[in-house]
Amino acid sequence: MEIKKVMVIGAGQMGNGIAQVSAQTGWDTVLYDINMELVDKGLANIAKNLQRDVSKGKRTEEDMAAIMGRLKPSTTLDDAADADLIIEAIVENFDIKKKVFEQLDAIAPAHAILATNTSSLPITQIAATTKRPAQVIGMHFMNPVPVMKLVEIIRGLATSDEVYQIIEEASIKMGKVPVWCKDVPGFVSNRVLQVMINEALWELYEGVAPAENIDNIMKLGMNHPMGPCALADLIGLDTILSILNVMYTGYGDPKYRPSPLLKQYVQAGWLGRKTGKGIFDYSK
Ligand SMILES: NC(=O)c1ccc[n+]([C@@H]2O[C@H](COP(=O)([O-])OP(=O)(O)OC[C@H]3O[C@@H](n4cnc5c(N)ncnc54)[C@H](O)[C@@H]3O)[C@@H](O)[C@H]2O)c1
């Protein structure tokens, strides 16, 4: 199957990055969210990213205009009717994703592949909400999508070899490096990463050190480019709490129990960079 049209569901930090890379690949790309304000915010972020490339001499104004020209805003899932590949990047919540997959399954053409950018939810369970489980796959991009090379590819129990190959090739065309792993809660990436981030949040909760010190210790001592607290704010504390809860219930192992402080930040609406405040303050 040749991919000509891609639809990205969710114009948040991951969705707009995925749409940018899809349009850069040369594919007509629809960017969907539940209202036009959110879609416009996503498109504005793409324009800002591309403009930065132009300023640095990494791409031309013409190239930027061509990429922006391939992006179409949408607030209706009906636009999936002629898509070849649909990549879902909405909130990390199974019930919400289930509703969207059921609708997409009814609208999308029979040949279309439904990919999910979920960080932790079982691909097999998401696939089972559709009548095409062989055509459902995990395509886990990293944040920020235009910069990070990895796409973690996760097959559900029913995902076909053909669909796996198409998605592997599509990831390479997008300039990414696909690496597969099995369908376990949190996959490889978040099973490792979120335990570290959660431990940093436990340290913060216990008053072991302030967030700046925790980050400096991990940056200067372990050569991490970013400390776990700053990384948590970049990912989004709501997303991290959802991932930890998926792993906590999925493995039944207390090592994934979320720090009470993480829960409190989410209750307060301090979700990280996307809300201007998380562990750190970004309002200035
Ligand atoms: N943030 C990260 O670093 C990261 C990395 C890899 C994967 N992911 C995954 O990508 C997905 C999106 O994460 P994000 O960080 O972009 O989140 P986000 O909060 O920035 O954006 C989510 C977007 O989905 C939209 N949306 C569209 N349809 C929706 C619906 N029916 N119900 C609710 N929301 C709807 C929301 O309006 C919002 O704009 C999640 O599954 C997350 O686990 C996130």
The ligand as an SDF file (V2000), in Angstrom:
LIG
                    3D

 44 48  0  0  0  0  0  0  0  0999 V2000
    4.0400   13.9080   25.9120 N   0  0  0  0  0  0  0  0  0  0  0  0
    4.9400   13.0170   25.5490 C   0  0  0  0  0  0  0  0  0  0  0  0
    6.1490   13.2030   25.7630 O   0  0  0  0  0  0  0  0  0  0  0  0
    4.5030   11.7760   24.8200 C   0  0  0  0  0  0  0  0  0  0  0  0
    5.4610   10.9800   24.1800 C   0  0  0  0  0  0  0  0  0  0  0  0
    5.0540    9.8510   23.4640 C   0  0  0  0  0  0  0  0  0  0  0  0
    3.7030    9.5200   23.4300 C   0  0  0  0  0  0  0  0  0  0  0  0
    2.7910   10.3110   24.0590 N   0  0  0  0  0  0  0  0  0  0  0  0
    1.3640    9.9360   23.9560 C   0  0  0  0  0  0  0  0  0  0  0  0
    0.7800   10.7250   22.9490 O   0  0  0  0  0  0  0  0  0  0  0  0
   -0.6080   10.9730   23.2660 C   0  0  0  0  0  0  0  0  0  0  0  0
   -0.8580   12.4750   23.2950 C   0  0  0  0  0  0  0  0  0  0  0  0
   -0.0060   13.0660   24.2610 O   0  0  0  0  0  0  0  0  0  0  0  0
    0.3090   14.6320   24.2350 P   0  0  0  0  0  0  0  0  0  0  0  0
    1.4600   14.8290   25.1470 O   0  0  0  0  0  0  0  0  0  0  0  0
    0.3530   15.1340   22.8470 O   0  0  0  0  0  0  0  0  0  0  0  0
   -1.0130   15.2030   24.9570 O   0  0  0  0  0  0  0  0  0  0  0  0
   -1.6450   16.6720   24.8790 P   0  0  0  0  0  0  0  0  0  0  0  0
   -2.4160   16.8420   26.1290 O   0  0  0  0  0  0  0  0  0  0  0  0
   -0.5910   17.6690   24.5320 O   0  0  0  0  0  0  0  0  0  0  0  0
   -2.6290   16.6000   23.6260 O   0  0  0  0  0  0  0  0  0  0  0  0
   -3.7370   15.7280   23.5440 C   0  0  0  0  0  0  0  0  0  0  0  0
   -4.6850   16.3170   22.5300 C   0  0  0  0  0  0  0  0  0  0  0  0
   -5.6760   15.3580   22.1680 O   0  0  0  0  0  0  0  0  0  0  0  0
   -6.8320   16.0880   21.8870 C   0  0  0  0  0  0  0  0  0  0  0  0
   -8.0020   15.2630   21.6220 N   0  0  0  0  0  0  0  0  0  0  0  0
   -8.4430   14.9780   20.3760 C   0  0  0  0  0  0  0  0  0  0  0  0
   -9.5440   14.2350   20.4280 N   0  0  0  0  0  0  0  0  0  0  0  0
   -9.8270   14.0360   21.7270 C   0  0  0  0  0  0  0  0  0  0  0  0
  -10.8660   13.3530   22.3850 C   0  0  0  0  0  0  0  0  0  0  0  0
  -11.8220   12.7000   21.7690 N   0  0  0  0  0  0  0  0  0  0  0  0
  -10.8600   13.4060   23.7190 N   0  0  0  0  0  0  0  0  0  0  0  0
   -9.8770   14.0500   24.3940 C   0  0  0  0  0  0  0  0  0  0  0  0
   -8.8500   14.6990   23.7880 N   0  0  0  0  0  0  0  0  0  0  0  0
   -8.8490   14.6960   22.4620 C   0  0  0  0  0  0  0  0  0  0  0  0
   -6.8990   17.0800   23.0380 C   0  0  0  0  0  0  0  0  0  0  0  0
   -7.8150   18.1310   22.7600 O   0  0  0  0  0  0  0  0  0  0  0  0
   -5.4370   17.5500   23.0550 C   0  0  0  0  0  0  0  0  0  0  0  0
   -5.2240   18.6440   22.1770 O   0  0  0  0  0  0  0  0  0  0  0  0
   -0.8720   10.2300   24.5710 C   0  0  0  0  0  0  0  0  0  0  0  0
   -1.3640    8.9440   24.2990 O   0  0  0  0  0  0  0  0  0  0  0  0
    0.5210   10.1570   25.1930 C   0  0  0  0  0  0  0  0  0  0  0  0
    0.6430    9.1050   26.1080 O   0  0  0  0  0  0  0  0  0  0  0  0
    3.1530   11.4240   24.7360 C   0  0  0  0  0  0  0  0  0  0  0  0
  1  2  1  0
  2  3  2  0
  2  4  1  0
  4  5  1  0
  4 44  2  0
  5  6  2  0
  6  7  1  0
  7  8  2  0
  8  9  1  0
  8 44  1  0
  9 10  1  0
  9 42  1  0
 10 11  1  0
 11 12  1  0
 11 40  1  0
 12 13  1  0
 13 14  1  0
 14 15  2  0
 14 16  1  0
 14 17  1  0
 17 18  1  0
 18 19  2  0
 18 20  1  0
 18 21  1  0
 21 22  1  0
 22 23  1  0
 23 24  1  0
 23 38  1  0
 24 25  1  0
 25 26  1  0
 25 36  1  0
 26 27  1  0
 26 35  1  0
 27 28  2  0
 28 29  1  0
 29 30  1  0
 29 35  2  0
 30 31  1  0
 30 32  2  0
 32 33  1  0
 33 34  2  0
 34 35  1  0
 36 37  1  0
 36 38  1  0
 38 39  1  0
 40 41  1  0
 40 42  1  0
 42 43  1  0
M  CHG  2   8   1  16  -1
M  END
$$$$
